[in-house]
Amino acid sequence: MSALENHTWSHRLDEVDLEELSRLYLLAPLGDKPPEALATVFGNSRYLCFVHAGDVLVGAGRVLADGADCAYIADVAVHPEHQGHGLGSGIIRKLVELAAGHKKIILYAAPGTEAFYRGLGFRHMNTAMAIWSDPQRAVDIGLLRPED
Ligand SMILES: CC(C)(COP(=O)(O)OP(=O)(O)OC[C@H]1O[C@@H](n2cnc3c(N)ncnc32)[C@H](O)[C@@H]1OP(=O)(O)O)[C@@H](O)C(=O)NCCC(=O)NCCS
């Protein structure tokens, strides 16, 4: 039996404790995401993925999608004690499967994780651009290119 077969996979917001989800993002680390904000963004997402090992939430991710053209994968994280065992790949594969049929499935990688996504079939976009609420912080953590 593979390590992943010991995990329980679920796809509904009422199957996750939002306080625990918020702690998962702090631990991963993927930043400070308060439970109320998570309720909004997961509640507005078309596809959700949560993975529990026993009672413990060890992985999560979501997809914003319009049902035909564009799907956007966000907030993928794996508990540090469970990283490196194929769980992150499994979550991405599941989200891609759920979003099948969209003309494009987009994400932006946390700096340093590009090879992980490349291995899962994602290709570099030439012209991706964004309006950020806090552009300087996004520049500081390597997500945005400083403009001339
Ligand atoms: C990135 C993350 C989701 C990967 O999850 P994971 O369960 O550790 O990944 P997997 O075990 O499925 O790894 C799959 C492959 O990707 C590689 N990989 C994992 N993390 C990587 C990284 N940061 N950079 C490059 N390669 C990575 C693994 O070595 C493995 O390669 P292999 O198949 O050749 O052995 C996880 O490390 C994480 O939560 N990191 C912190 C939060 C984060 O950065 N999230 C991504 C936001 S865009």
The ligand as a MOL file (V3000), in Angstrom:
LIG
                    3D

  0  0  0     0  0            999 V3000
M  V30 BEGIN CTAB
M  V30 COUNTS 48 50 0 0 0
M  V30 BEGIN ATOM
M  V30 1 C 5.3800 22.5620 -2.7180 0
M  V30 2 C 4.6420 21.4590 -1.9430 0
M  V30 3 C 3.1430 21.6370 -2.1260 0
M  V30 4 C 5.0780 20.1020 -2.5130 0
M  V30 5 O 4.3950 19.0760 -1.8120 0
M  V30 6 P 5.1300 17.7010 -1.4570 0
M  V30 7 O 4.1200 16.7440 -0.9340 0
M  V30 8 O 6.3030 17.9940 -0.5940 0
M  V30 9 O 5.6510 17.2770 -2.9150 0
M  V30 10 P 5.8350 15.8120 -3.5000 0
M  V30 11 O 6.3060 14.8900 -2.4260 0
M  V30 12 O 4.5980 15.4330 -4.2200 0
M  V30 13 O 7.0130 16.0930 -4.5210 0
M  V30 14 C 6.9100 15.7580 -5.8570 0
M  V30 15 C 8.2000 16.0870 -6.5660 0
M  V30 16 O 8.4280 17.5040 -6.5360 0
M  V30 17 C 9.6860 17.7650 -5.9310 0
M  V30 18 N 9.5460 18.9460 -5.1030 0
M  V30 19 C 8.8110 19.0790 -3.9690 0
M  V30 20 N 8.9130 20.3230 -3.4820 0
M  V30 21 C 9.7440 20.9890 -4.3320 0
M  V30 22 C 10.2550 22.3080 -4.3740 0
M  V30 23 N 9.9620 23.2020 -3.4350 0
M  V30 24 N 11.0790 22.6220 -5.4000 0
M  V30 25 C 11.4010 21.7240 -6.3310 0
M  V30 26 N 10.9440 20.4500 -6.3520 0
M  V30 27 C 10.1430 20.1040 -5.3590 0
M  V30 28 C 10.0000 16.5410 -5.0930 0
M  V30 29 O 11.3980 16.3980 -4.9250 0
M  V30 30 C 9.4060 15.4280 -5.9390 0
M  V30 31 O 10.2730 15.1000 -6.9710 0
M  V30 32 P 10.4490 13.5380 -7.4050 0
M  V30 33 O 9.0940 13.0920 -7.8300 0
M  V30 34 O 11.4570 13.6230 -8.5030 0
M  V30 35 O 10.9320 12.8730 -6.1670 0
M  V30 36 C 5.0140 21.4530 -0.4410 0
M  V30 37 O 6.4060 21.3030 -0.3190 0
M  V30 38 C 4.5640 22.7080 0.3110 0
M  V30 39 O 3.4650 22.7530 0.8450 0
M  V30 40 N 5.4560 23.7120 0.3870 0
M  V30 41 C 5.1600 24.9380 1.1300 0
M  V30 42 C 4.0200 25.7230 0.5260 0
M  V30 43 C 4.2220 25.9940 -0.9410 0
M  V30 44 O 5.2850 26.4050 -1.3710 0
M  V30 45 N 3.1570 25.7340 -1.7290 0
M  V30 46 C 3.1580 25.9540 -3.1430 0
M  V30 47 C 2.5350 27.2800 -3.4160 0
M  V30 48 S 2.6450 27.7150 -5.1000 0
M  V30 END ATOM
M  V30 BEGIN BOND
M  V30 1 1 1 2
M  V30 2 1 2 3
M  V30 3 1 2 4
M  V30 4 1 2 36
M  V30 5 1 4 5
M  V30 6 1 5 6
M  V30 7 2 6 7
M  V30 8 1 6 8
M  V30 9 1 6 9
M  V30 10 1 9 10
M  V30 11 2 10 11
M  V30 12 1 10 12
M  V30 13 1 10 13
M  V30 14 1 13 14
M  V30 15 1 14 15
M  V30 16 1 15 16
M  V30 17 1 15 30
M  V30 18 1 16 17
M  V30 19 1 17 18
M  V30 20 1 17 28
M  V30 21 1 18 19
M  V30 22 1 18 27
M  V30 23 2 19 20
M  V30 24 1 20 21
M  V30 25 1 21 22
M  V30 26 2 21 27
M  V30 27 1 22 23
M  V30 28 2 22 24
M  V30 29 1 24 25
M  V30 30 2 25 26
M  V30 31 1 26 27
M  V30 32 1 28 29
M  V30 33 1 28 30
M  V30 34 1 30 31
M  V30 35 1 31 32
M  V30 36 2 32 33
M  V30 37 1 32 34
M  V30 38 1 32 35
M  V30 39 1 36 37
M  V30 40 1 36 38
M  V30 41 2 38 39
M  V30 42 1 38 40
M  V30 43 1 40 41
M  V30 44 1 41 42
M  V30 45 1 42 43
M  V30 46 2 43 44
M  V30 47 1 43 45
M  V30 48 1 45 46
M  V30 49 1 46 47
M  V30 50 1 47 48
M  V30 END BOND
M  V30 END CTAB
M  END
